[in-house]
C-alpha cells in the first residue's frame, strides 16, 4: 500500500487546549496501530494545532479522529512532500 501524508488542522472547541492536553496526558494520543504521528505545531493563541500524520489506510486516521471529535473540530488535508510535488510538475512539463 502507498503511505499517505495528511496535514490535520485541529480547532479546539469550547474547553480550549486545556481539555485536549489533559486527555492526552491521561490517555496519550490514542492512535490506532498503523497511524504515525510525524510532527505538530500549535498556534501561539493555543486555538489550533497542525499535525502531520502518516498512514496507509485512511480508516486509521478516521478512527483516531473519532476518539477526539468531542473536543476538536478537524480539517484533514492530504499532502505530498515538496520533492514529490516537484517530480510531478517536472514530469508534466516535459
N, C-alpha and C positions, 0 to 999 in steps of 0.2 A: 504494500500500500504506500501511497505517497504521503509524506509528512506535510501537514498544513500548518501555517502560522496564522494566528489571529491576534489583532490588537483589540483588547477588550476595554471599553470605556465604562467605568463604573461610576454611577452617580448615587451618592449616599442619600438615603431617604431621611425622613423627619428626625430620626435619632442621631443623624450625622455619623461622623467617623468613629465616635466612641463605641457605639454598639457593634460596629463591624470589627474593630480591633479587639474588643472584649471577647467576641465569639472566636476570632482567630486565635487569641491567646488560650482559650479554653479547649478548642477543638482542632486547631491547626487550619490548614487551607481547605480541608475536606474534599480533596481532589480524588477522583477515581483513578485506579491504576491505568497507566497509559496516557494520561493527560500530564503534560510537563509545563511547569511554570518556568519561564525564561528570565524575566526581569519585570520590574514595575517602577513607576514614577507616580508620585502623589502631588496634585496641585497644591500650591502653597496655602490656599484657603482651606485645605482639607475637605473640599466638597466633592472632588473627583479623584479617581485613581485610573491610571493607564497601565494595563498589564499585557505583556506579550506572552501568549500561551501557544503550545505546540502539541499536536496530536495527529493521529492518522485515522481517527473515527470521530466524526462530528457529534455523535451521540454522547461521547465522553464529556465534551465541553458543555452540552446541554444538561447533562446530569449534574455537573458541578454548579452551573448557573441555578438550577432548581434548588440547590442547598442554600443559596444566598438570596434568592429573589424576594424574600420578605423584608430585607434591609436595603437592597440595592436595585436600581434600575440599570439594565445592561444595554450597551450597544456593542455589537460584535462586527468587526471589520476584517475580512480575510485580507491578508497582506502577503507580499513576497519580498525577498531581500533586494537590496539595490543591485546586487550582482545578477540576480535572476531577471529583474526588470530590464537591465542593460542588455542582457543576452537576447531577450525577446525583441527589444527595439532594434538591436543590431541585425537580427535575423530578418525582420520585416523590412528594414531599409535597404537590404541588398537586392 
